[in-house]
Amino acid sequence: MSRRGKSTRLGSLVLAAAMAGAPPAGLAMPASATAASSTAASSGPASSTPASTAPASGPRYGTHGWAGHAWHTSSRQVTASLRLPSVSPAANAGAAFWAGFGTGPGIEQAGFTANMVGGHLRWTAWYELYPSPPAGFGKAAYSGDYVSMTVTYRGGGWFSLTVCDVTRHWTATVTRHATVVSMGTAEAIVEAYGPPLARFSPATFGHVSAAARTWTYSMPGAHASALRQGTFTVRP
C-alpha cells in the first residue's frame, strides 16, 4: 500500500471550510506509506442517539499528507478515541482526525476537522461515505475535548457512523447506505492540508481497534509512533 486510493478527494477534511464558503483549489498526490508491525487492542462502539446532518461539498486544497496507521481486517467495526489537539490552521490550511474503512474506491469514515473560519479555529464533526459527499453532524467540539469515532458495517451496504464528545456530553450517529462498499482495510489517521500544512500539537489515538500488523503513514514534519496496546501518537 504505497499510495492511498483516495488521492483524488479531500472533501471530508474541509467540511468546516466548505460550510464557510471557501473557494476550491487544486489537489496533489498524498504522501507514501511505509510498512510497520505493531500490536493493538479492540474497543466496542459508542452509544448513540440520532443527529441531524447537513451535506457539504468540500473545496480542494493543493497539498496534504497523512500520518497514522492502516491495517487489514475482517471486522465489521473500526473505532478510535482521541483528545483533540491544538491546531494552528490558516485560511488555506487545516487538519482532520478520523477513523474508518477503505482506501478506495469506497471509503467509510467519521471524524473531526479543525479549520479557520472567520478568523477563529472551528472544529467540525463529520462523516463520509465516499464517493458521496461528506456531511456534518451539526455538533461543536473544541481543542482538549476527549472524543471517539466508530464506523460499523451493518450489512447490505449499510453503515452506522458515530462520533462522541465525552467532554461536551454529546453523541451523534447516522445510519446510511453506501453506493460503493470497500471493506477489508481500516485506518486511524491525522490528515493535514494546505499549503502550508497545518501545524498541530501531538495527537494520541487510543482504543484503536487495529489488527496485529499495520502500515504506518508519515507526512512532512509529522510521524506516527508504533501502535502498542491500541495506542499511538502522531508527533509534529
N, C-alpha and C positions, 0 to 999 in steps of 0.2 A: 504494500500500500504506500507507494511513493508520492502519489498525488491524490488529493481529495476529490471525489466525484462531484462535489457541489461547487466547483471552482467558477461556475458561471452565474451564481446567485449569491446575494448578500442581504436579502430583504429582512430576515429576522433580526439582524444586528442593528438596523437603522429604523426600527419601528417608531421610537420616540421622535426622531428627527423627521420621519415621514409625517407624523401627526402635526408637527410644527410647520410643515410646508417646505422642507428643504428641497433644493433643486437636485436633479440627477447629475451624475458624473460617470466616469469610466470605471471598469473593473480590471483587475490584474489577476494572474495566476497565484495560487496560495503557496505557502512555504512547503518544503518537503517534509516527510516524516521519516523517523528512524526507528528501528525495532528495538524493544527492550522487554525484559521479563520482570514481573512483579507479582505479589500475592495480594488478594483482596477478600473482603467480607461483603455480605449482602445485607440489604435492609428492605423492609416492607414499604408499601405505598402510604402516602399521607392520607388522612381522612379528607373528605371533600364535600363541598356544597356548590350548587350551580353559581355561575357568574356570567354577566353579560359580556359580550365581546364586540370589538369594533375592528373590521378589516382595515388593512393599511397596505398600500403598495409602496415599498421602500425605495428610496433613492439609492444610487450606486456610488461607491467611493473608489478611489483609484488604487489604493494599496491596502492590504490586510494580511493578517497572519494568525496562526493557531498555535496554542500551547496546551497540552493536556494529554489524555490517554484515550485510545480506542482499543477494542477487543472483539474477537469473535464470540458469539453467544447463541445458545439455543433457547434462552429465557425469553419470556414474553413481557418482561418488565425491566426497565432501567431506572435507577434513582441515584441522586447525589444531593448532598447538602453543602452549604457554603455560608460564610459570613461575608456579606457584600463589602468589598474593599473600597478604599478611597480611590477615586479615578480623577485624572486631570485631562478632561477632554477639551476639544476646541470646536470651532464651527464645523470643521470637516473631519473630526476625529471622535471616536468613542470606543466602548468596549462592551462585549456581551459575555455572559457566563451561563452555560447551558448544559443539558444532558439530553440524550435521545438515541434513536436508532437510525442507521443508514448512512452511507456515504454516496448514495446515488444509485439509480435515478430518482428514487423516492427518499425523503428524509422526514422523520417524525421527531420533533424536538420541542422542548419548553425551557424557558429561562428568563433572565433579567438582563436588560441593556441599559448602560449609562450613556447619556448624550447631553450636550449642552443645548438647552432650549431657553431662548430669551435671556441669555447671559447667566443662566443658573443650571447647575447639574440636576438632571432629572433621570430617575430610574423608572423603567417600564417593564412590567411583567407581560410575557407574550407566549404564544405557541405557534408552531408552523407544521403543516403537512405539505411539504414541497412535492409537486410544483404549484400547489395552490398558494396564494399569498399569505403572509403571516397575519396574525390578529392579536390585539391586545386584550388583556383581562380587565382593564379599567381599574387597576388597583395600584396604590402608591407604595413605594419602598424607598429606603434610604441607606446610605453607606453605614455599615455597622450592624445592619439587620441580619439576623440568622434566618436563612431561607432554605427550602428544599424544592427539588424538581423531580417529578416522576412521570414517566411515559409507560403506559400499559397497553399491550395489544389484546383486544377482546375477541379477535377472530373475524373473518369475513370482511376484512378491510377496515374494521372499526378500532379506533384508538381512544383511550381516555388520557388526557394531558392535564396534569395537576401541578400547581405551584402553591407554596405555603410560605407565609412570612410569620415565623414564630414570634418574633419581636413585636409585630403590629397586631397579632392575634387574628389573622385572616387566612383563609384558604380559598382558592378558586380552581374550578375544574370544568372541562368541557369533554364531551364525547363526540367525535367527528369521524366521518368516513373518508379515507384517503383514496385518491384516484390512482395512485401508484404506491404499492407497499414494498419496502425494502427492509427485510429482517436479516438477522444473522450477524450484524455488526452493530456495536453500541459505542457511545463516546461520552466523555465528560471533558468540556473544552472551555478555555478562555479564548476569545476571538477579538482581536484589536484591529481597528481600521483607521484610515487617514486619507491622505498624508498630512502631517506625520502620524505614525501610530500613536494612539493614546497611551499615556502612562498610567500605571495603577500600582497600588501597594501589593505586597504578597497576598495571593488568594489561595486559601486552603480548602480543598474539597474533602468532605468526609462522607461516610456511609455509601461509598461508591460501590455499586453492585456489579463489579467487574469480574472477569474471568481471571485465571491464574496467570495468563500471559497477555500482555498488552503491547501496543505500539505507542511510542512517545512522540508527540508533536512538540516542536520548538519554533519560536519566531525570533526575528532580530531583537535582541535586548530582553528576552524572556524565555525561561526554560522551566520545564516541569520536572519535579523530583520523582524518584521511584515511587511506585504505588505500593504501600505497605499497610496491611490490615484495613483496606478500604479508604486510605487517606493519601493525598499527595498535595504538594504546594507548587503553584506557579509563581516564580520569583522574577521580577524585572532585573 
